[in-house]
Amino acid sequence: MPDIEDLQQTYPGAGTFKFGDSAELSARLIQLVREGKKRATCGALRDFEDEPEGMPVVGRTDICAHWDGTPALVIKTTKVEQIRFCDVTEEMALAEGEDDSLLGWRKGHKAYFRRNGGWDPEMMLVFEHFELVEDLDGRAL
């Protein structure tokens, strides 16, 4: 299993992050990326206020870690936009790959944000589109 230090040599400047807010959700989202279904993610803008360096940057590669901190994927950000929750389009919701409709996306993400600091229909989100650069499953360094 590769470690973060070795990956920093291959992908200088890469940040590290985790999908979701539980081991189960994280594993499911990583699998969706591996299957080519998930090509976007979003977070509450408020979550970046204390860690501005965590804000996605177009063109930057980042390392997605498993819940236990071991590296899982390398992604490259292709587009970043700030948008209100209520303005997320069906196209954006489907790019996240978690649901088959905007309504399903809204329901799941409303619950997620309620668990993680609160939800408001007009809350600002950071919506990131990305491409998979490398699946680290089975990679030996």
N, CA, C and O atoms as a GROMACS GRO file, in nm:
protein
  564
    1MET      N    1   0.085  -0.119   0.000
    1MET     CA    2   0.000   0.000   0.000
    1MET      C    3   0.089   0.124   0.000
    1MET      O    4   0.180   0.135   0.082
    2PRO      N    5   0.064   0.217  -0.090
    2PRO     CA    6   0.147   0.337  -0.095
    2PRO      C    7   0.122   0.424   0.028
    2PRO      O    8   0.016   0.416   0.091
    3ASP      N    9   0.219   0.507   0.062
    3ASP     CA   10   0.193   0.601   0.170
    3ASP      C   11   0.197   0.744   0.114
    3ASP      O   12   0.244   0.769   0.003
    4ILE      N   13   0.146   0.834   0.195
    4ILE     CA   14   0.129   0.972   0.152
    4ILE      C   15   0.263   1.036   0.114
    4ILE      O   16   0.269   1.111   0.016
    5GLU      N   17   0.370   1.006   0.190
    5GLU     CA   18   0.499   1.068   0.160
    5GLU      C   19   0.548   1.031   0.020
    5GLU      O   20   0.594   1.117  -0.054
    6ASP      N   21   0.538   0.902  -0.016
    6ASP     CA   22   0.580   0.859  -0.149
    6ASP      C   23   0.496   0.926  -0.257
    6ASP      O   24   0.548   0.965  -0.362
    7LEU      N   25   0.367   0.940  -0.231
    7LEU     CA   26   0.278   1.002  -0.330
    7LEU      C   27   0.308   1.151  -0.345
    7LEU      O   28   0.287   1.207  -0.453
    8GLN      N   29   0.356   1.216  -0.240
    8GLN     CA   30   0.390   1.358  -0.250
    8GLN      C   31   0.506   1.380  -0.348
    8GLN      O   32   0.517   1.488  -0.406
    9GLN      N   33   0.591   1.279  -0.365
    9GLN     CA   34   0.698   1.291  -0.464
    9GLN      C   35   0.642   1.280  -0.605
    9GLN      O   36   0.684   1.353  -0.696
   10THR      N   37   0.547   1.190  -0.624
   10THR     CA   38   0.485   1.171  -0.755
   10THR      C   39   0.390   1.287  -0.789
   10THR      O   40   0.384   1.333  -0.903
   11TYR      N   41   0.317   1.334  -0.688
   11TYR     CA   42   0.217   1.440  -0.705
   11TYR      C   43   0.249   1.556  -0.610
   11TYR      O   44   0.179   1.575  -0.510
   12PRO      N   45   0.354   1.634  -0.641
   12PRO     CA   46   0.391   1.743  -0.551
   12PRO      C   47   0.278   1.845  -0.534
   12PRO      O   48   0.211   1.883  -0.630
   13GLY      N   49   0.258   1.887  -0.410
   13GLY     CA   50   0.155   1.986  -0.381
   13GLY      C   51   0.017   1.929  -0.360
   13GLY      O   52  -0.078   2.003  -0.334
   14ALA      N   53   0.003   1.798  -0.372
   14ALA     CA   54  -0.129   1.735  -0.355
   14ALA      C   55  -0.174   1.746  -0.210
   14ALA      O   56  -0.096   1.723  -0.117
   15GLY      N   57  -0.300   1.780  -0.193
   15GLY     CA   58  -0.362   1.776  -0.062
   15GLY      C   59  -0.420   1.638  -0.038
   15GLY      O   60  -0.427   1.557  -0.131
   16THR      N   61  -0.461   1.611   0.083
   16THR     CA   62  -0.522   1.483   0.116
   16THR      C   63  -0.659   1.511   0.177
   16THR      O   64  -0.675   1.602   0.258
   17PHE      N   65  -0.758   1.431   0.138
   17PHE     CA   66  -0.894   1.448   0.191
   17PHE      C   67  -0.962   1.312   0.197
   17PHE      O   68  -0.911   1.213   0.144
   18LYS      N   69  -1.078   1.309   0.262
   18LYS     CA   70  -1.162   1.189   0.268
   18LYS      C   71  -1.301   1.227   0.219
   18LYS      O   72  -1.349   1.337   0.245
   19PHE      N   73  -1.364   1.134   0.150
   19PHE     CA   74  -1.504   1.151   0.113
   19PHE      C   75  -1.592   1.112   0.232
   19PHE      O   76  -1.556   1.023   0.309
   20GLY      N   77  -1.706   1.179   0.247
   20GLY     CA   78  -1.808   1.137   0.342
   20GLY      C   79  -1.777   1.171   0.487
   20GLY      O   80  -1.682   1.243   0.518
   21ASP      N   81  -1.862   1.116   0.576
   21ASP     CA   82  -1.846   1.142   0.719
   21ASP      C   83  -1.850   1.014   0.801
   21ASP      O   84  -1.874   1.017   0.922
   22SER      N   85  -1.826   0.900   0.734
   22SER     CA   86  -1.819   0.771   0.803
   22SER      C   87  -1.740   0.674   0.716
   22SER      O   88  -1.724   0.696   0.596
   23ALA      N   89  -1.690   0.568   0.778
   23ALA     CA   90  -1.613   0.469   0.703
   23ALA      C   91  -1.699   0.406   0.593
   23ALA      O   92  -1.650   0.384   0.482
   24GLU      N   93  -1.824   0.378   0.623
   24GLU     CA   94  -1.913   0.315   0.524
   24GLU      C   95  -1.939   0.407   0.405
   24GLU      O   96  -1.929   0.364   0.290
   25LEU      N   97  -1.971   0.533   0.432
   25LEU     CA   98  -1.999   0.627   0.323
   25LEU      C   99  -1.871   0.652   0.242
   25LEU      O  100  -1.876   0.658   0.119
   26SER      N  101  -1.759   0.668   0.309
   26SER     CA  102  -1.632   0.689   0.240
   26SER      C  103  -1.602   0.576   0.143
   26SER      O  104  -1.566   0.600   0.028
   27ALA      N  105  -1.616   0.452   0.189
   27ALA     CA  106  -1.590   0.336   0.104
   27ALA      C  107  -1.683   0.333  -0.017
   27ALA      O  108  -1.641   0.300  -0.128
   28ARG      N  109  -1.810   0.366   0.004
   28ARG     CA  110  -1.908   0.366  -0.105
   28ARG      C  111  -1.872   0.472  -0.209
   28ARG      O  112  -1.881   0.446  -0.329
   29LEU      N  113  -1.832   0.590  -0.165
   29LEU     CA  114  -1.800   0.698  -0.258
   29LEU      C  115  -1.672   0.668  -0.335
   29LEU      O  116  -1.663   0.697  -0.455
   30ILE      N  117  -1.572   0.611  -0.268
   30ILE     CA  118  -1.449   0.570  -0.338
   30ILE      C  119  -1.482   0.468  -0.446
   30ILE      O  120  -1.429   0.476  -0.556
   31GLN      N  121  -1.569   0.373  -0.415
   31GLN     CA  122  -1.607   0.273  -0.513
   31GLN      C  123  -1.678   0.337  -0.633
   31GLN      O  124  -1.657   0.295  -0.747
   32LEU      N  125  -1.762   0.436  -0.608
   32LEU     CA  126  -1.831   0.506  -0.718
   32LEU      C  127  -1.732   0.576  -0.810
   32LEU      O  128  -1.751   0.580  -0.932
   33VAL      N  129  -1.624   0.633  -0.753
   33VAL     CA  130  -1.520   0.695  -0.835
   33VAL      C  131  -1.453   0.587  -0.919
   33VAL      O  132  -1.431   0.605  -1.039
   34ARG      N  133  -1.419   0.474  -0.855
   34ARG     CA  134  -1.352   0.365  -0.928
   34ARG      C  135  -1.437   0.312  -1.042
   34ARG      O  136  -1.384   0.271  -1.146
   35GLU      N  137  -1.568   0.312  -1.025
   35GLU     CA  138  -1.660   0.263  -1.128
   35GLU      C  139  -1.686   0.367  -1.237
   35GLU      O  140  -1.754   0.339  -1.336
   36GLY      N  141  -1.633   0.487  -1.219
   36GLY     CA  142  -1.654   0.593  -1.318
   36GLY      C  143  -1.786   0.665  -1.304
   36GLY      O  144  -1.823   0.744  -1.391
   37LYS      N  145  -1.860   0.640  -1.195
   37LYS     CA  146  -1.991   0.702  -1.176
   37LYS      C  147  -1.982   0.837  -1.105
   37LYS      O  148  -2.064   0.925  -1.129
   38LYS      N  149  -1.883   0.852  -1.018
   38LYS     CA  150  -1.869   0.976  -0.941
   38LYS      C  151  -1.756   1.059  -1.000
   38LYS      O  152  -1.640   1.017  -1.000
   39ARG      N  153  -1.790   1.178  -1.050
   39ARG     CA  154  -1.693   1.269  -1.108
   39ARG      C  155  -1.707   1.410  -1.053
   39ARG      O  156  -1.657   1.507  -1.111
   40ALA      N  157  -1.777   1.421  -0.939
   40ALA     CA  158  -1.794   1.551  -0.873
   40ALA      C  159  -1.820   1.527  -0.724
   40ALA      O  160  -1.859   1.418  -0.682
   41THR      N  161  -1.796   1.631  -0.647
   41THR     CA  162  -1.824   1.627  -0.504
   41THR      C  163  -1.851   1.768  -0.458
   41THR      O  164  -1.818   1.864  -0.528
   42CYS      N  165  -1.911   1.782  -0.342
   42CYS     CA  166  -1.936   1.916  -0.290
   42CYS      C  167  -1.921   1.917  -0.139
   42CYS      O  168  -1.931   1.813  -0.073
   43GLY      N  169  -1.898   2.035  -0.088
   43GLY     CA  170  -1.889   2.055   0.056
   43GLY      C  171  -1.943   2.192   0.090
   43GLY      O  172  -1.959   2.278   0.004
   44ALA      N  173  -1.972   2.210   0.218
   44ALA     CA  174  -2.020   2.340   0.264
   44ALA      C  175  -1.905   2.441   0.259
   44ALA      O  176  -1.795   2.412   0.305
   45LEU      N  177  -1.931   2.557   0.204
   45LEU     CA  178  -1.829   2.662   0.196
   45LEU      C  179  -1.775   2.694   0.336
   45LEU      O  180  -1.657   2.721   0.352
   46ARG      N  181  -1.861   2.689   0.436
   46ARG     CA  182  -1.819   2.721   0.574
   46ARG      C  183  -1.706   2.630   0.621
   46ARG      O  184  -1.626   2.670   0.705
   47ASP      N  185  -1.700   2.508   0.568
   47ASP     CA  186  -1.598   2.413   0.611
   47ASP      C  187  -1.458   2.451   0.564
   47ASP      O  188  -1.359   2.398   0.613
   48PHE      N  189  -1.449   2.543   0.469
   48PHE     CA  190  -1.319   2.586   0.416
   48PHE      C  191  -1.270   2.715   0.482
   48PHE      O  192  -1.157   2.758   0.456
   49GLU      N  193  -1.352   2.776   0.566
   49GLU     CA  194  -1.315   2.905   0.627
   49GLU      C  195  -1.192   2.891   0.716
   49GLU      O  196  -1.104   2.977   0.715
   50ASP      N  197  -1.186   2.782   0.794
   50ASP     CA  198  -1.071   2.762   0.883
   50ASP      C  199  -0.955   2.692   0.814
   50ASP      O  200  -0.843   2.693   0.864
   51GLU      N  201  -0.981   2.632   0.698
   51GLU     CA  202  -0.877   2.562   0.623
   51GLU      C  203  -0.883   2.601   0.476
   51GLU      O  204  -0.920   2.519   0.391
   52PRO      N  205  -0.848   2.725   0.444
   52PRO     CA  206  -0.858   2.770   0.304
   52PRO      C  207  -0.770   2.687   0.210
   52PRO      O  208  -0.800   2.678   0.091
   53GLU      N  209  -0.662   2.628   0.261
   53GLU     CA  210  -0.576   2.546   0.176
   53GLU      C  211  -0.646   2.417   0.131
   53GLU      O  212  -0.601   2.352   0.037
   54GLY      N  213  -0.756   2.381   0.198
   54GLY     CA  214  -0.833   2.263   0.159
   54GLY      C  215  -0.927   2.290   0.041
   54GLY      O  216  -0.983   2.196  -0.016
   55MET      N  217  -0.943   2.416   0.007
   55MET     CA  218  -1.031   2.452  -0.105
   55MET      C  219  -0.978   2.391  -0.234
   55MET      O  220  -0.859   2.404  -0.264
   56PRO      N  221  -1.064   2.323  -0.311
   56PRO     CA  222  -1.016   2.267  -0.437
   56PRO      C  223  -0.970   2.376  -0.534
   56PRO      O  224  -1.024   2.486  -0.537
   57VAL      N  225  -0.868   2.341  -0.612
   57VAL     CA  226  -0.809   2.435  -0.708
   57VAL      C  227  -0.803   2.365  -0.844
   57VAL      O  228  -0.750   2.255  -0.854
   58VAL      N  229  -0.856   2.429  -0.947
   58VAL     CA  230  -0.854   2.371  -1.081
   58VAL      C  231  -0.710   2.341  -1.121
   58VAL      O  232  -0.622   2.426  -1.109
   59GLY      N  233  -0.688   2.220  -1.169
   59GLY     CA  234  -0.557   2.177  -1.214
   59GLY      C  235  -0.474   2.106  -1.109
   59GLY      O  236  -0.374   2.041  -1.142
   60ARG      N  237  -0.514   2.116  -0.982
   60ARG     CA  238  -0.437   2.052  -0.875
   60ARG      C  239  -0.478   1.905  -0.862
   60ARG      O  240  -0.594   1.870  -0.878
   61THR      N  241  -0.381   1.821  -0.832
   61THR     CA  242  -0.411   1.682  -0.800
   61THR      C  243  -0.418   1.669  -0.649
   61THR      O  244  -0.342   1.734  -0.576
   62ASP      N  245  -0.509   1.585  -0.601
   62ASP     CA  246  -0.525   1.560  -0.458
   62ASP      C  247  -0.538   1.410  -0.436
   62ASP      O  248  -0.580   1.335  -0.524
   63ILE      N  249  -0.502   1.370  -0.315
   63ILE     CA  250  -0.507   1.229  -0.277
   63ILE      C  251  -0.631   1.207  -0.191
   63ILE      O  252  -0.649   1.270  -0.087
   64CYS      N  253  -0.715   1.116  -0.235
   64CYS     CA  254  -0.832   1.076  -0.158
   64CYS      C  255  -0.791   0.956  -0.073
   64CYS      O  256  -0.745   0.855  -0.125
   65ALA      N  257  -0.809   0.968   0.057
   65ALA     CA  258  -0.771   0.860   0.148
   65ALA      C  259  -0.893   0.778   0.190
   65ALA      O  260  -1.006   0.827   0.195
   66HIS      N  261  -0.865   0.650   0.220
   66HIS     CA  262  -0.966   0.567   0.285
   66HIS      C  263  -0.992   0.626   0.423
   66HIS      O  264  -0.917   0.712   0.469
   67TRP      N  265  -1.097   0.580   0.490
   67TRP     CA  266  -1.133   0.631   0.622
   67TRP      C  267  -1.018   0.614   0.722
   67TRP      O  268  -1.002   0.695   0.813
   68ASP      N  269  -0.937   0.507   0.704
   68ASP     CA  270  -0.825   0.482   0.796
   68ASP      C  271  -0.701   0.564   0.763
   68ASP      O  272  -0.599   0.552   0.830
   69GLY      N  273  -0.709   0.649   0.658
   69GLY     CA  274  -0.599   0.737   0.624
   69GLY      C  275  -0.507   0.684   0.515
   69GLY      O  276  -0.420   0.758   0.467
   70THR      N  277  -0.522   0.559   0.476
   70THR     CA  278  -0.438   0.505   0.369
   70THR      C  279  -0.486   0.559   0.235
   70THR      O  280  -0.606   0.573   0.213
   71PRO      N  281  -0.394   0.590   0.144
   71PRO     CA  282  -0.431   0.649   0.015
   71PRO      C  283  -0.514   0.552  -0.071
   71PRO      O  284  -0.485   0.432  -0.077
   72ALA      N  285  -0.617   0.606  -0.137
   72ALA     CA  286  -0.705   0.525  -0.220
   72ALA      C  287  -0.701   0.567  -0.367
   72ALA      O  288  -0.691   0.482  -0.456
   73LEU      N  289  -0.708   0.698  -0.392
   73LEU     CA  290  -0.721   0.750  -0.527
   73LEU      C  291  -0.643   0.880  -0.540
   73LEU      O  292  -0.615   0.948  -0.441
   74VAL      N  293  -0.607   0.913  -0.663
   74VAL     CA  294  -0.555   1.046  -0.694
   74VAL      C  295  -0.651   1.106  -0.795
   74VAL      O  296  -0.681   1.046  -0.898
   75ILE      N  297  -0.699   1.226  -0.765
   75ILE     CA  298  -0.791   1.295  -0.855
   75ILE      C  299  -0.731   1.429  -0.896
   75ILE      O  300  -0.645   1.484  -0.826
   76LYS      N  301  -0.778   1.482  -1.008
   76LYS     CA  302  -0.738   1.614  -1.054
   76LYS      C  303  -0.863   1.699  -1.070
   76LYS      O  304  -0.957   1.660  -1.139
   77THR      N  305  -0.863   1.816  -1.008
   77THR     CA  306  -0.978   1.906  -1.014
   77THR      C  307  -0.986   1.970  -1.152
   77THR      O  308  -0.888   2.025  -1.202
   78THR      N  309  -1.105   1.963  -1.212
   78THR     CA  310  -1.124   2.020  -1.346
   78THR      C  311  -1.213   2.144  -1.346
   78THR      O  312  -1.208   2.224  -1.439
   79LYS      N  313  -1.294   2.162  -1.240
   79LYS     CA  314  -1.384   2.278  -1.233
   79LYS      C  315  -1.427   2.296  -1.088
   79LYS      O  316  -1.454   2.199  -1.018
   80VAL      N  317  -1.432   2.420  -1.043
   80VAL     CA  318  -1.479   2.453  -0.908
   80VAL      C  319  -1.577   2.568  -0.919
   80VAL      O  320  -1.551   2.667  -0.988
   81GLU      N  321  -1.691   2.555  -0.852
   81GLU     CA  322  -1.785   2.667  -0.848
   81GLU      C  323  -1.850   2.675  -0.711
   81GLU      O  324  -1.868   2.574  -0.642
   82GLN      N  325  -1.884   2.797  -0.672
   82GLN     CA  326  -1.959   2.817  -0.550
   82GLN      C  327  -2.103   2.839  -0.590
   82GLN      O  328  -2.134   2.920  -0.678
   83ILE      N  329  -2.192   2.767  -0.523
   83ILE     CA  330  -2.333   2.769  -0.561
   83ILE      C  331  -2.419   2.743  -0.437
   83ILE      O  332  -2.378   2.670  -0.346
   84ARG      N  333  -2.536   2.801  -0.434
   84ARG     CA  334  -2.627   2.774  -0.323
   84ARG      C  335  -2.683   2.631  -0.338
   84ARG      O  336  -2.700   2.582  -0.449
   85PHE      N  337  -2.710   2.568  -0.226
   85PHE     CA  338  -2.767   2.434  -0.226
   85PHE      C  339  -2.890   2.428  -0.317
   85PHE      O  340  -2.905   2.336  -0.397
   86CYS      N  341  -2.978   2.527  -0.304
   86CYS     CA  342  -3.104   2.528  -0.379
   86CYS      C  343  -3.084   2.549  -0.529
   86CYS      O  344  -3.178   2.529  -0.607
   87ASP      N  345  -2.964   2.589  -0.570
   87ASP     CA  346  -2.938   2.615  -0.712
   87ASP      C  347  -2.862   2.502  -0.782
   87ASP      O  348  -2.835   2.511  -0.902
   88VAL      N  349  -2.828   2.396  -0.708
   88VAL     CA  350  -2.760   2.282  -0.770
   88VAL      C  351  -2.852   2.223  -0.876
   88VAL      O  352  -2.970   2.198  -0.850
   89THR      N  353  -2.797   2.201  -0.995
   89THR     CA  354  -2.877   2.148  -1.106
   89THR      C  355  -2.878   1.996  -1.105
   89THR      O  356  -2.798   1.932  -1.037
   90GLU      N  357  -2.970   1.939  -1.181
   90GLU     CA  358  -2.975   1.794  -1.191
   90GLU      C  359  -2.845   1.740  -1.251
   90GLU      O  360  -2.795   1.636  -1.208
   91GLU      N  361  -2.791   1.810  -1.350
   91GLU     CA  362  -2.665   1.767  -1.412
   91GLU      C  363  -2.553   1.760  -1.307
   91GLU      O  364  -2.475   1.665  -1.306
   92MET      N  365  -2.547   1.860  -1.221
   92MET     CA  366  -2.446   1.861  -1.115
   92MET      C  367  -2.469   1.745  -1.018
   92MET      O  368  -2.376   1.674  -0.983
   93ALA      N  369  -2.593   1.728  -0.976
   93ALA     CA  370  -2.626   1.622  -0.881
   93ALA      C  371  -2.591   1.485  -0.939
   93ALA      O  372  -2.536   1.400  -0.868
   94LEU      N  373  -2.622   1.463  -1.065
   94LEU     CA  374  -2.593   1.333  -1.127
   94LEU      C  375  -2.443   1.310  -1.142
   94LEU      O  376  -2.398   1.195  -1.138
   95ALA      N  377  -2.364   1.417  -1.158
   95ALA     CA  378  -2.219   1.404  -1.169
   95ALA      C  379  -2.158   1.351  -1.039
   95ALA      O  380  -2.049   1.293  -1.040
   96GLU      N  381  -2.229   1.372  -0.927
   96GLU     CA  382  -2.180   1.318  -0.800
   96GLU      C  383  -2.194   1.166  -0.795
   96GLU      O  384  -2.125   1.100  -0.717
   97GLY      N  385  -2.283   1.110  -0.878
   97GLY     CA  386  -2.291   0.966  -0.892
   97GLY      C  387  -2.356   0.890  -0.778
   97GLY      O  388  -2.356   0.767  -0.778
   98GLU      N  389  -2.412   0.960  -0.681
   98GLU     CA  390  -2.468   0.894  -0.564
   98GLU      C  391  -2.616   0.865  -0.577
   98GLU      O  392  -2.669   0.777  -0.510
   99ASP      N  393  -2.683   0.939  -0.663
   99ASP     CA  394  -2.828   0.928  -0.677
   99ASP      C  395  -2.864   0.932  -0.824
   99ASP      O  396  -2.783   0.971  -0.908
  100ASP      N  397  -2.987   0.892  -0.855
  100ASP     CA  398  -3.030   0.894  -0.995
  100ASP      C  399  -3.127   1.008  -1.025
  100ASP      O  400  -3.190   1.010  -1.130
  101SER      N  401  -3.137   1.104  -0.930
  101SER     CA  402  -3.223   1.220  -0.953
  101SER      C  403  -3.178   1.336  -0.864
  101SER      O  404  -3.109   1.315  -0.764
  102LEU      N  405  -3.218   1.456  -0.902
  102LEU     CA  406  -3.189   1.573  -0.821
  102LEU      C  407  -3.259   1.562  -0.686
  102LEU      O  408  -3.202   1.600  -0.583
  103LEU      N  409  -3.380   1.512  -0.685
  103LEU     CA  410  -3.455   1.496  -0.560
  103LEU      C  411  -3.380   1.403  -0.463
  103LEU      O  412  -3.370   1.432  -0.344
  104GLY      N  413  -3.329   1.291  -0.515
  104GLY     CA  414  -3.252   1.198  -0.432
  104GLY      C  415  -3.126   1.264  -0.378
  104GLY      O  416  -3.090   1.246  -0.262
  105TRP      N  417  -3.059   1.340  -0.464
  105TRP     CA  418  -2.938   1.412  -0.422
  105TRP      C  419  -2.972   1.508  -0.309
  105TRP      O  420  -2.902   1.512  -0.208
  106ARG      N  421  -3.080   1.586  -0.327
  106ARG     CA  422  -3.118   1.685  -0.225
  106ARG      C  423  -3.147   1.618  -0.091
  106ARG      O  424  -3.103   1.666   0.014
  107LYS      N  425  -3.219   1.507  -0.094
  107LYS     CA  426  -3.255   1.436   0.028
  107LYS      C  427  -3.129   1.388   0.101
  107LYS      O  428  -3.114   1.410   0.222
  108GLY      N  429  -3.039   1.322   0.029
  108GLY     CA  430  -2.918   1.268   0.090
  108GLY      C  431  -2.824   1.376   0.140
  108GLY      O  432  -2.767   1.363   0.248
  109HIS      N  433  -2.808   1.482   0.062
  109HIS     CA  434  -2.716   1.588   0.101
  109HIS      C  435  -2.774   1.677   0.211
  109HIS      O  436  -2.699   1.731   0.293
  110LYS      N  437  -2.905   1.692   0.214
  110LYS     CA  438  -2.968   1.765   0.325
  110LYS      C  439  -2.937   1.693   0.457
  110LYS      O  440  -2.900   1.757   0.555
  111ALA      N  441  -2.953   1.561   0.457
  111ALA     CA  442  -2.924   1.482   0.578
  111ALA      C  443  -2.775   1.492   0.613
  111ALA      O  444  -2.740   1.507   0.730
  112TYR      N  445  -2.689   1.483   0.512
  112TYR     CA  446  -2.544   1.491   0.535
  112TYR      C  447  -2.508   1.624   0.600
  112TYR      O  448  -2.438   1.627   0.701
  113PHE      N  449  -2.556   1.736   0.543
  113PHE     CA  450  -2.521   1.867   0.597
  113PHE      C  451  -2.582   1.888   0.736
  113PHE      O  452  -2.521   1.955   0.819
  114ARG      N  453  -2.699   1.834   0.761
  114ARG     CA  454  -2.757   1.844   0.895
  114ARG      C  455  -2.668   1.774   0.997
  114ARG      O  456  -2.653   1.821   1.110
  115ARG      N  457  -2.608   1.661   0.958
  115ARG     CA  458  -2.517   1.588   1.048
  115ARG      C  459  -2.386   1.662   1.068
  115ARG      O  460  -2.314   1.638   1.165
  116ASN      N  461  -2.353   1.752   0.977
  116ASN     CA  462  -2.220   1.813   0.975
  116ASN      C  463  -2.224   1.965   0.980
  116ASN      O  464  -2.165   2.032   0.895
  117GLY      N  465  -2.294   2.020   1.077
  117GLY     CA  466  -2.289   2.164   1.098
  117GLY      C  467  -2.414   2.240   1.062
  117GLY      O  468  -2.421   2.361   1.084
  118GLY      N  469  -2.512   2.173   1.006
  118GLY     CA  470  -2.638   2.240   0.977
  118GLY      C  471  -2.665   2.255   0.828
  118GLY      O  472  -2.574   2.260   0.746
  119TRP      N  473  -2.792   2.262   0.797
  119TRP     CA  474  -2.836   2.273   0.658
  119TRP      C  475  -2.929   2.393   0.644
  119TRP      O  476  -3.008   2.424   0.733
  120ASP      N  477  -2.918   2.459   0.531
  120ASP     CA  478  -3.008   2.568   0.493
  120ASP      C  479  -3.021   2.561   0.342
  120ASP      O  480  -2.920   2.540   0.273
  121PRO      N  481  -3.141   2.578   0.287
  121PRO     CA  482  -3.155   2.568   0.141
  121PRO      C  483  -3.071   2.670   0.064
  121PRO      O  484  -3.041   2.649  -0.053
  122GLU      N  485  -3.032   2.779   0.129
  122GLU     CA  486  -2.952   2.880   0.062
  122GLU      C  487  -2.806   2.876   0.104
  122GLU      O  488  -2.731   2.968   0.072
  123MET      N  489  -2.765   2.772   0.175
  123MET     CA  490  -2.625   2.761   0.215
  123MET      C  491  -2.536   2.750   0.093
  123MET      O  492  -2.574   2.692  -0.009
  124MET      N  493  -2.418   2.808   0.104
  124MET     CA  494  -2.323   2.806  -0.008
  124MET      C  495  -2.242   2.677  -0.006
  124MET      O  496  -2.195   2.632   0.099
  125LEU      N  497  -2.229   2.620  -0.124
  125LEU     CA  498  -2.150   2.498  -0.142
  125LEU      C  499  -2.030   2.527  -0.231
  125LEU      O  500  -2.032   2.618  -0.314
  126VAL      N  501  -1.927   2.447  -0.213
  126VAL     CA  502  -1.815   2.444  -0.306
  126VAL      C  503  -1.835   2.315  -0.385
  126VAL      O  504  -1.826   2.206  -0.330
  127PHE      N  505  -1.862   2.329  -0.513
  127PHE     CA  506  -1.891   2.214  -0.599
  127PHE      C  507  -1.771   2.190  -0.689
  127PHE      O  508  -1.732   2.278  -0.766
  128GLU      N  509  -1.713   2.071  -0.679
  128GLU     CA  510  -1.590   2.038  -0.750
  128GLU      C  511  -1.612   1.924  -0.849
  128GLU      O  512  -1.666   1.820  -0.814
  129HIS      N  513  -1.571   1.946  -0.972
  129HIS     CA  514  -1.568   1.840  -1.073
  129HIS      C  515  -1.424   1.791  -1.082
  129HIS      O  516  -1.330   1.870  -1.070
  130PHE      N  517  -1.406   1.662  -1.102
  130PHE     CA  518  -1.270   1.607  -1.104
  130PHE      C  519  -1.262   1.488  -1.199
  130PHE      O  520  -1.364   1.434  -1.243
  131GLU      N  521  -1.139   1.449  -1.230
  131GLU     CA  522  -1.116   1.328  -1.308
  131GLU      C  523  -1.023   1.238  -1.226
  131GLU      O  524  -0.940   1.285  -1.149
  132LEU      N  525  -1.040   1.109  -1.243
  132LEU     CA  526  -0.955   1.012  -1.175
  132LEU      C  527  -0.821   1.006  -1.247
  132LEU      O  528  -0.816   0.983  -1.368
  133VAL      N  529  -0.712   1.028  -1.173
  133VAL     CA  530  -0.578   1.023  -1.228
  133VAL      C  531  -0.518   0.885  -1.207
  133VAL      O  532  -0.459   0.826  -1.297
  134GLU      N  533  -0.534   0.833  -1.084
  134GLU     CA  534  -0.478   0.702  -1.052
  134GLU      C  535  -0.558   0.636  -0.942
  134GLU      O  536  -0.590   0.698  -0.840
  135ASP      N  537  -0.589   0.509  -0.963
  135ASP     CA  538  -0.650   0.425  -0.860
  135ASP      C  539  -0.534   0.356  -0.790
  135ASP      O  540  -0.460   0.280  -0.854
  136LEU      N  541  -0.517   0.380  -0.662
  136LEU     CA  542  -0.402   0.329  -0.588
  136LEU      C  543  -0.422   0.189  -0.534
  136LEU      O  544  -0.333   0.134  -0.468
  137ASP      N  545  -0.537   0.129  -0.561
  137ASP     CA  546  -0.564  -0.006  -0.515
  137ASP      C  547  -0.461  -0.104  -0.574
  137ASP      O  548  -0.452  -0.119  -0.696
  138GLY      N  549  -0.386  -0.168  -0.488
  138GLY     CA  550  -0.290  -0.266  -0.535
  138GLY      C  551  -0.156  -0.210  -0.577
  138GLY      O  552  -0.067  -0.286  -0.615
  139ARG      N  553  -0.140  -0.078  -0.572
  139ARG     CA  554  -0.013  -0.017  -0.612
  139ARG      C  555   0.091  -0.042  -0.503
  139ARG      O  556   0.066  -0.018  -0.385
  140ALA      N  557   0.204  -0.088  -0.542
  140ALA     CA  558   0.316  -0.107  -0.448
  140ALA      C  559   0.424  -0.006  -0.480
  140ALA      O  560   0.460   0.012  -0.597
  141LEU      N  561   0.474   0.060  -0.379
  141LEU     CA  562   0.579   0.160  -0.400
  141LEU      C  563   0.711   0.109  -0.347
  141LEU      O  564   0.812   0.179  -0.355
   0.00000   0.00000   0.00000
